[in-house]
Amino acid sequence: MTTPTLAPLTTADLAPLLPELVLIGGAFALLMLDLFVSQRNKVWTHLFSVAVLAVVLVLLATGTGGQGDIFNGMFVRDTAADVMKTVIVLVSGLSLVYGWTYLRERNLYQGEIPVLVLFATAGMMLLASAGSLLMVYLGLELLALCSYALVASNRDNGLATEAAMKYFVLGSLASGLLLYGMSLVYGATGTLSLAGIHDAIEGSNERTLLLTGTIFMIAGVAFKLGAAPFHMWLPDVYQGAPAPIALFISSAPKLAAFGMAYRLLEVGMGPLSPQWHLLIGGLSAVSLVVGNLMAIAQSNLKRMLAYSTVSHIGFLLMGVAGGGEEGYAAAMFYAVSYTIMSTASFGAIIALSRNGFEAENIDDFKGLNARNPWMAGLVLCIMASLAGIPPFLGFWTKLAVLGAAVKGDMLWLALVGVICAVIGAYYYLRVIKVMYFDEPVGEPLPANNDRVLGTVLGVNALALLALGLAWSPIMVWCQRAFAGLA
């Protein structure tokens, strides 16, 4: 009896992995290049990192390398993966553009920051394309370890180091829960392949071990998303991390975590969906209530955005709980749109901050319209979209997930969502109110002359209005990713 052997991989076989290979190769090249570049010339390494992400974005947008799976299905490149990875790479590039001036002015820019961003982006891309439990964990840990280091990049700030330590401890606990759940599922099915797990569940009557494993995996996913009651790390990390790092952590990783949830729960544990849909629905409701109530009490804008993130994750999970093609398409639409909105919100904080002054309190926005009408208009677009006010993009995303919940026979969850959407509008409108109706406090801040930052923020904020007026192509893009899903 002969032992079967695997055929060696050819260059053509590795083609679907091309964007990841370019990104990781660029990260290693940047790591070497940084050794030979002085602190004064770090702009070149920064531009190189943005260029690497731009190349990867082009590869993804043009479909270079094609779709398919490699390594016996461990890595899967399909339409859903391409959609998520395109947005992830775009937002990662934007975070570097937003952060350059901010970090340089405060002497926080080090060569390892863009390297960590590139490796974290690679981890997110692996999560979006994971076809096995092993690939899920590899991508997750690559993202997590880079994120811990980025939060702690301001070593002289006690708030940042404290936030990084909390993030590390709680993140390690969540990774342990996820890994324990994976081990139970592996023990029950005998395979690491998500497709293999799906088939094994369909052909087995064993449920206790599988459901226990699923609960632990959902706990791990909920932590990475920032869903209540696993959200404790969010406020401290958002407040303690430098604004560009908070921008990065608040945006793209949420889309990657949605990708992880889809791969684990639908692709892997799909036959158990009647059980875990109820659990996801419960997490959604708790996140909506806790996030909105806590956000109302905040005076620090970063902490308010952190708690509002919990609420937004509740809406995202509403789509997942709805299930099916419409539910996942709505959830992805929400995740993609929220990523863009979150990027813009922290971009506004960066644009209004100066060396020695952080525009992170709501009172710092008082009278902004009298000082800088253009900037006040951009913040208005951002807050209105986050609040879900028509015709901004955020309105259509909420409408999509509410519709998915109703179609998925979760009318009670949709009602909770409607009530919480009304409550959530209050704290966003409060920011608009202080900008336009309150008197300015303190001396006027010097104008921000960074034209690149101003242009990027302007495009980012106005895109929320433009995409709100033409949201259909994004929704169709997301629907195509899940076409044929039962």
HUJO-V970471 format. One record per helix or strand. SS is the DSSP state (alpha for helix, beta for strand). FROM is the first residue (numbers start at 1). TO is the last residue. If there is no record, write none. Layout:
ss=SS from=FROM to=TO
ss=SS from=FROM to=TO
//
This chain:
ss=alpha from=15 to=36
ss=alpha from=39 to=61
ss=beta from=68 to=70
ss=beta from=75 to=77
ss=alpha from=79 to=105
ss=alpha from=111 to=128
ss=beta from=130 to=130
ss=beta from=132 to=132
ss=alpha from=133 to=151
ss=alpha from=158 to=189
ss=beta from=193 to=193
ss=alpha from=194 to=202
ss=alpha from=208 to=225
ss=alpha from=232 to=240
ss=alpha from=243 to=250
ss=alpha from=252 to=268
ss=alpha from=270 to=296
ss=beta from=300 to=300
ss=alpha from=301 to=322
ss=alpha from=324 to=352
ss=beta from=354 to=354
ss=beta from=357 to=357
ss=beta from=361 to=361
ss=alpha from=362 to=365
ss=alpha from=368 to=371
ss=alpha from=373 to=387
ss=alpha from=393 to=407
ss=alpha from=411 to=437
ss=alpha from=451 to=469
ss=alpha from=472 to=481
//
